[in-house]
Amino acid sequence: MGEMQQGLPAQYQAWVWREGHDAKSLTQVSRAVSPLADDEVLVANKVIGLNPVDWKVLGHLPWEPGHVPGVDGAGVVVATGKRVAPAWLGKRVVWHQSLLRHGSYAQFTPVQSRALMAIPGNLSFETAASFPCPGLTAWQAMSKLPLQAGQHLLIGGAGGAVGQYLVQLAVRAGWRVTALAHPRHHVRLARLGAQRCFPNLRGEDELLPATLSRQFHGVIDAVSEQHAEKLVPALRANGHILCIQGRLPGWPLPAFGMAISMHEVALGALHTWGDDADWQALTSAGEAMLSDLSQGRLQAEEVVIRPFSELPDLLSELKARAFSGKPLVRV
């Protein structure tokens, strides 16, 4: 280990996965602080951000029993590896973690330094922890869509945490946004800049309203592959459809007809395939968005905060959609 603050404990508390798919089966244990890799820092977590992916992957990845889940956290760097700039020591940071590494459901997490984003001084740990997964996903999505001034964009599943940022980034870039979301979100989305709001398409037989057919240069879906497939008729010729929650099962239209383009977004791809330049682009964009949050140029979603002892309960409530807002856990 390179540099460290004095007084680090030998043990810390973490919620770990042992087996099964139920969030309430997570177990709180005491873990030993392990040596860092040369490119890692140790973060003392202050706030943990919960995301739908956290419950979706339980029992579906090649984890060993005792794995610490969680992809989003915010805290303070308390130790650095040998190849990490000492200037990170003591910094307030937020980060997004690989699903295959020990994650944020703990008092301490080892994180690769290239995934760190500095938190502006006037931004709370709570707002910072709510940002990485939804905010960076929204940025990746918007960066894949070629903008034509004044064109229309349809966002499916806009009521969630990703939609919160998608709508704002799209409006700021010059898109004319139509949002699909539960009606309880419509007033909020209109305040963020959506020009029109409609309900998401529910049930196998509910199809896109004819009033939305062939209007959109871009479509982003954050619901499911089935929902995305229903949105294909919204596209104009040479349009673009982008999937966040499940890719389209196949090419939806005949070849060389409407000539649409399909895209997918997954932050996990960078953890496996991204190089340092990819991470520099992502974290620079993230820090710019964090600055916008601190200056009021972007609005974060309302939060629901619980203590560390209630983490599995809050994750179960997130799965059941028992509340609106971004779930956070204070460490």
C-alpha positions as CSV (number, residue, x, y, z in Angstrom):
1,M,0.0,0.0,0.0
2,G,1.3,3.4,-0.9
3,E,-0.1,6.2,1.4
4,M,-2.7,5.9,4.1
5,Q,-4.3,7.9,6.8
6,Q,-3.5,7.0,10.4
7,G,-5.9,4.9,12.5
8,L,-7.5,2.7,9.9
9,P,-9.3,-0.2,11.5
10,A,-8.2,-3.8,10.9
11,Q,-11.9,-4.8,10.4
12,Y,-15.0,-3.2,8.9
13,Q,-18.6,-4.0,8.5
14,A,-20.1,-5.1,5.1
15,W,-23.2,-6.6,3.7
16,V,-22.3,-9.8,1.7
17,W,-24.0,-12.2,-0.6
18,R,-23.9,-15.9,0.1
19,E,-26.6,-17.5,-2.0
20,G,-30.0,-16.9,-3.6
21,H,-31.8,-14.0,-5.2
22,D,-33.4,-12.3,-2.2
23,A,-32.0,-9.0,-1.0
24,K,-33.1,-9.8,2.6
25,S,-30.7,-12.8,2.5
26,L,-27.7,-10.4,2.5
27,T,-25.7,-10.9,5.7
28,Q,-23.8,-8.3,7.7
29,V,-20.3,-9.5,8.5
30,S,-16.9,-8.2,9.7
31,R,-14.2,-8.1,7.0
32,A,-10.5,-7.6,7.2
33,V,-8.9,-4.6,5.4
34,S,-6.9,-6.2,2.5
35,P,-3.8,-4.8,0.8
36,L,-4.5,-2.6,-2.2
37,A,-3.5,-3.2,-5.7
38,D,-1.1,-0.7,-7.1
39,D,-3.8,1.2,-9.0
40,E,-6.4,1.1,-6.3
41,V,-7.5,3.5,-3.5
42,L,-9.4,2.6,-0.3
43,V,-12.6,4.7,0.1
44,A,-14.2,5.2,3.5
45,N,-17.8,5.2,2.4
46,K,-20.2,7.9,3.7
47,V,-23.2,7.2,1.6
48,I,-24.2,4.3,-0.7
49,G,-26.4,4.6,-3.7
50,L,-28.7,1.7,-4.5
51,N,-29.7,0.9,-8.1
52,P,-32.1,-1.6,-9.7
53,V,-29.1,-3.5,-11.1
54,D,-28.1,-4.3,-7.5
55,W,-31.1,-6.6,-6.9
56,K,-31.3,-7.8,-10.5
57,V,-27.8,-9.5,-10.4
58,L,-28.2,-11.2,-7.0
59,G,-27.4,-14.9,-7.6
60,H,-26.9,-14.4,-11.4
61,L,-23.1,-13.6,-11.5
62,P,-20.1,-15.7,-10.8
63,W,-19.6,-14.4,-7.3
64,E,-18.1,-16.4,-4.5
65,P,-20.0,-16.5,-1.2
66,G,-19.0,-13.4,0.8
67,H,-19.0,-11.1,-2.2
68,V,-19.8,-7.5,-1.3
69,P,-22.4,-6.1,-3.8
70,G,-23.1,-2.5,-4.8
71,V,-21.8,-0.3,-7.7
72,D,-22.2,3.3,-6.3
73,G,-20.7,5.0,-3.4
74,A,-19.4,8.3,-2.1
75,G,-16.8,8.9,0.6
76,V,-13.2,9.9,1.4
77,V,-10.0,8.3,0.1
78,V,-8.1,6.9,3.1
79,A,-5.3,4.9,1.4
80,T,-3.7,4.8,-2.0
81,G,-1.8,2.1,-4.0
82,K,1.7,2.5,-5.1
83,R,0.9,3.9,-8.6
84,V,-1.9,6.3,-7.4
85,A,-1.2,10.0,-7.2
86,P,-0.8,10.9,-3.5
87,A,-3.1,13.9,-4.1
88,W,-6.1,11.6,-4.0
89,L,-5.5,10.9,-0.3
90,G,-8.1,12.7,1.8
91,K,-10.2,13.6,-1.3
92,R,-14.0,13.5,-1.3
93,V,-14.9,11.1,-4.1
94,V,-17.8,9.3,-5.8
95,W,-17.3,6.2,-8.0
96,H,-18.9,3.5,-10.0
97,Q,-17.7,-0.1,-9.4
98,S,-17.5,-3.2,-11.5
99,L,-20.2,-5.8,-10.6
100,L,-17.3,-8.4,-10.4
101,R,-15.4,-6.5,-7.7
102,H,-16.3,-6.0,-4.1
103,G,-18.6,-3.1,-4.0
104,S,-20.2,-0.3,-2.0
105,Y,-22.2,-2.2,0.6
106,A,-19.5,-1.7,3.1
107,Q,-17.8,0.8,5.4
108,F,-14.7,0.6,3.1
109,T,-14.3,-0.3,-0.6
110,P,-11.2,-0.7,-2.7
111,V,-11.7,1.2,-6.0
112,Q,-9.5,1.6,-9.1
113,S,-8.3,5.2,-9.2
114,R,-9.3,5.7,-12.8
115,A,-13.0,5.3,-11.7
116,L,-12.8,8.1,-9.1
117,M,-14.6,11.4,-9.6
118,A,-13.9,14.3,-7.2
119,I,-16.9,15.8,-5.4
120,P,-17.3,19.6,-5.5
121,G,-16.9,21.2,-2.1
122,N,-20.5,22.4,-1.9
123,L,-22.1,19.1,-3.0
124,S,-23.3,16.7,-0.4
125,F,-22.2,13.1,-0.1
126,E,-25.9,12.2,-0.5
127,T,-26.4,13.9,-3.9
128,A,-23.0,12.6,-5.1
129,A,-23.8,9.0,-4.2
130,S,-27.1,9.3,-6.0
131,F,-25.4,10.2,-9.3
132,P,-22.9,7.7,-10.8
133,C,-25.0,4.8,-12.2
134,P,-28.0,6.9,-13.5
135,G,-26.0,10.0,-14.4
136,L,-23.2,8.3,-16.3
137,T,-25.6,6.0,-18.0
138,A,-27.6,9.0,-19.2
139,W,-24.4,10.7,-20.4
140,Q,-23.4,7.6,-22.3
141,A,-26.8,7.4,-23.9
142,M,-26.9,11.0,-25.1
143,S,-23.3,10.8,-26.4
144,K,-24.4,8.0,-28.8
145,L,-27.2,9.9,-30.5
146,P,-26.3,12.2,-33.3
147,L,-28.2,15.5,-32.7
148,Q,-29.9,17.3,-35.5
149,A,-31.1,20.7,-34.3
150,G,-34.7,20.8,-33.2
151,Q,-35.3,17.0,-33.7
152,H,-37.7,15.1,-31.5
153,L,-36.6,12.5,-28.9
154,L,-38.8,10.0,-27.2
155,I,-37.7,8.7,-23.8
156,G,-39.4,5.5,-22.5
157,G,-39.2,4.9,-18.8
158,A,-38.4,8.6,-18.2
159,G,-39.7,8.6,-14.6
160,G,-36.7,6.7,-13.1
161,A,-33.3,7.9,-12.0
162,V,-31.8,7.6,-15.5
163,G,-34.7,9.5,-17.0
164,Q,-34.2,12.3,-14.5
165,Y,-30.8,13.0,-16.2
166,L,-31.8,12.0,-19.8
167,V,-34.5,14.6,-20.0
168,Q,-32.3,17.4,-18.7
169,L,-29.3,16.5,-20.9
170,A,-31.5,16.1,-24.0
171,V,-33.3,19.4,-23.5
172,R,-30.0,21.2,-22.8
173,A,-28.5,19.7,-26.1
174,G,-31.5,21.0,-28.1
175,W,-33.8,18.0,-28.4
176,R,-37.5,18.4,-28.3
177,V,-38.4,15.8,-25.6
178,T,-41.4,13.6,-25.3
179,A,-41.4,11.4,-22.1
180,L,-43.2,8.1,-21.4
181,A,-43.6,7.6,-17.6
182,H,-46.1,6.8,-14.9
183,P,-48.5,9.8,-14.6
184,R,-47.1,10.5,-11.1
185,H,-43.9,11.7,-12.7
186,H,-45.4,13.9,-15.4
187,V,-45.4,17.2,-13.5
188,R,-41.7,16.7,-12.5
189,L,-40.7,15.8,-16.0
190,A,-42.4,18.8,-17.5
191,R,-40.6,21.0,-15.1
192,L,-37.3,19.4,-16.3
193,G,-38.2,20.4,-19.9
194,A,-40.2,17.5,-21.4
195,Q,-42.7,19.1,-23.9
196,R,-45.1,16.2,-23.8
197,C,-45.7,13.3,-21.3
198,F,-47.5,10.0,-21.8
199,P,-47.8,6.8,-19.8
200,N,-45.4,3.9,-20.5
201,L,-46.8,1.1,-22.6
202,R,-48.0,-1.6,-20.2
203,G,-49.2,-5.1,-21.0
204,E,-48.4,-7.2,-24.1
205,D,-51.3,-5.8,-26.1
206,E,-50.7,-2.1,-25.5
207,L,-49.1,-0.5,-28.5
208,L,-47.7,2.9,-29.3
209,P,-50.4,5.5,-29.8
210,A,-50.8,6.4,-33.4
211,T,-50.3,10.1,-32.5
212,L,-46.6,9.2,-31.7
213,S,-46.0,7.2,-34.9
214,R,-43.0,8.1,-37.2
215,Q,-42.2,11.4,-35.3
216,F,-38.9,10.8,-33.7
217,H,-35.3,11.0,-34.9
218,G,-34.2,9.3,-31.6
219,V,-35.8,6.9,-29.1
220,I,-34.3,5.9,-25.8
221,D,-35.8,3.1,-23.8
222,A,-35.1,2.5,-20.1
223,V,-37.8,-0.1,-19.4
224,S,-37.2,-3.5,-21.1
225,E,-36.5,-5.1,-24.5
226,Q,-40.2,-5.7,-24.9
227,H,-41.0,-2.1,-24.3
228,A,-38.2,-0.9,-26.6
229,E,-39.6,-3.1,-29.4
230,K,-43.0,-1.4,-29.1
231,L,-41.3,2.0,-29.6
232,V,-39.7,1.2,-33.0
233,P,-42.8,2.5,-34.8
234,A,-42.1,5.9,-33.3
235,L,-38.9,6.3,-35.4
236,R,-38.6,8.3,-38.6
237,A,-36.4,7.2,-41.5
238,N,-32.7,7.1,-40.5
239,G,-33.7,7.3,-36.9
240,H,-31.9,5.9,-33.9
241,I,-33.1,3.6,-31.1
242,L,-31.0,3.1,-27.9
243,C,-31.7,0.4,-25.3
244,I,-30.6,0.8,-21.6
245,Q,-32.6,-2.1,-20.0
246,G,-32.4,-5.1,-22.3
247,R,-31.5,-4.9,-26.0
248,L,-33.9,-5.5,-28.9
249,P,-34.2,-9.3,-29.6
250,G,-33.4,-8.8,-33.3
251,W,-33.4,-6.3,-36.1
252,P,-36.9,-4.9,-36.0
253,L,-37.3,-3.8,-39.6
254,P,-36.4,-5.1,-43.1
255,A,-32.9,-4.4,-44.3
256,F,-32.3,-1.1,-46.2
257,G,-35.8,0.1,-45.7
258,M,-36.1,2.8,-43.0
259,A,-32.4,2.4,-42.4
260,I,-32.6,2.9,-38.6
261,S,-29.6,2.4,-36.2
262,M,-29.6,0.5,-32.9
263,H,-27.5,1.3,-29.9
264,E,-27.1,-0.2,-26.4
265,V,-25.6,1.3,-23.2
266,A,-23.9,-0.5,-20.4
267,L,-21.5,1.0,-17.9
268,G,-20.2,-2.4,-17.1
269,A,-18.7,-2.6,-20.6
270,L,-16.0,-0.1,-19.6
271,H,-15.0,-2.1,-16.6
272,T,-14.3,-5.1,-18.9
273,W,-13.3,-3.5,-22.2
274,G,-12.5,0.2,-21.5
275,D,-9.0,1.6,-21.5
276,D,-7.7,4.6,-19.5
277,A,-8.7,7.0,-22.2
278,D,-12.3,5.7,-22.0
279,W,-12.3,6.2,-18.3
280,Q,-10.8,9.6,-18.5
281,A,-13.7,10.7,-20.9
282,L,-16.3,9.1,-18.6
283,T,-15.0,10.6,-15.3
284,S,-14.4,14.0,-16.9
285,A,-18.0,14.1,-18.1
286,G,-19.1,12.9,-14.6
287,E,-17.2,15.6,-12.8
288,A,-18.7,18.2,-15.2
289,M,-22.2,16.9,-14.3
290,L,-21.4,16.9,-10.6
291,S,-20.3,20.5,-11.0
292,D,-23.6,21.3,-12.7
293,L,-25.5,19.6,-9.8
294,S,-23.5,21.7,-7.3
295,Q,-24.4,24.9,-9.2
296,G,-28.1,24.0,-9.7
297,R,-27.7,23.6,-13.5
298,L,-28.8,20.0,-13.2
299,Q,-31.4,18.7,-10.7
300,A,-31.0,15.4,-8.9
301,E,-33.8,13.1,-8.1
302,E,-35.4,13.3,-4.6
303,V,-33.8,10.8,-2.2
304,V,-35.0,8.2,0.3
305,I,-32.3,7.7,3.0
306,R,-32.0,4.8,5.5
307,P,-29.3,3.7,7.9
308,F,-26.7,1.0,7.1
309,S,-28.6,-1.5,9.2
310,E,-31.6,-1.3,6.9
311,L,-29.8,-1.7,3.6
312,P,-31.4,-5.1,2.7
313,D,-34.9,-3.8,3.5
314,L,-34.4,-0.7,1.3
315,L,-33.1,-2.8,-1.5
316,S,-36.2,-5.1,-1.2
317,E,-38.5,-2.0,-1.3
318,L,-36.6,-0.8,-4.4
319,K,-37.3,-4.1,-6.1
320,A,-41.0,-3.9,-5.1
321,R,-41.2,-0.2,-6.3
322,A,-42.6,0.7,-2.9
323,F,-41.5,4.3,-3.1
324,S,-40.5,7.1,-5.5
325,G,-37.1,8.6,-5.4
326,K,-33.5,7.6,-5.3
327,P,-32.6,5.1,-2.4
328,L,-29.5,5.9,-0.4
329,V,-27.9,4.4,2.7
330,R,-25.8,6.3,5.2
331,V,-22.8,4.5,6.5
